[in-house]
Amino acid sequence: QKEVEQDPGPLSVPEGAIVSLNCTYSNSAFQYFMWYRQYSRKGPELLMYTYSSGNKEDGRFTAQVDKSSKYISLFIRDSQPSDSATYLCAMSARRAGNMLTFGGGTRLMVKP
Amino acid sequence: EAGVTQFPSHSVIEKGQTVTLRCDPISGHDNLYWYRRVMGKEIKFLLHFVKESKQDESGMPNNRFLAERTGGTYSTLKVQPAELEDSGVYFCASSRAQGEVKNEQYFGPGTRLTVT
């Protein structure tokens, strides 16, 4: 069983829709949770960084962490065609200098 | 501030040959990581440098892979001899010093390695 599970998609939504992306994990030691966006043939770009349980909002993006359920989410409001990319969740057990464990990524397509 | 850079962007080599990948981290970042994504799989950790020292190399697949970070600046990852299963995209990432609050890792564009 993988440590981090993520539905590969693709997820296709119309422009302006609210997008919900999710990951589940099995390792209770994970404390730090990240969402990366990756465009085709590019490197992962850090979108959101959260610690422990709770919500964090940044513009159109909201990250949620529920450690009791081992479940994290990324919500994108008013989705745009430019949001079309692969979204990767990643997590680490320690604050600094620790390796990231990634989900497989969800491919999102936002249609105009 | 310049981002993480990697060279080459793409390399095609034959089985048994040697390839060296290079990563230049963001200036001032003590932590440097190598990751790899093989076809159909998730991105996986290979190793972690703090300055010039290897902090964690638990993800290195075997002794055909050699990573160095002389002087604590750029890093190289050498694969010798390359095998077919080494094909994939190799990413480098960097983050600030250990004492910093966040472990925000910034990724380079990757090197796509094809072994034929």
Interface residues (C-beta under 8 A of the other chain):
Chain A: K2 V4 Y32 M34 Y36 R41 K42 G43 P44 E45 L46 Y49 L88 A90 S92 R94 R95 A96 G97 N98 M99 L100 T101 F102 G103 G104 G105
Chain B: V4 N31 Y33 Y35 K41 E42 I43 K44 F45 H48 V50 Q55 D56 G59 F91 A93 S95 R96 A97 Q98 G99 E100 V101 K102 N103 E104 Q105 Y106 F107 G108 P109 G110
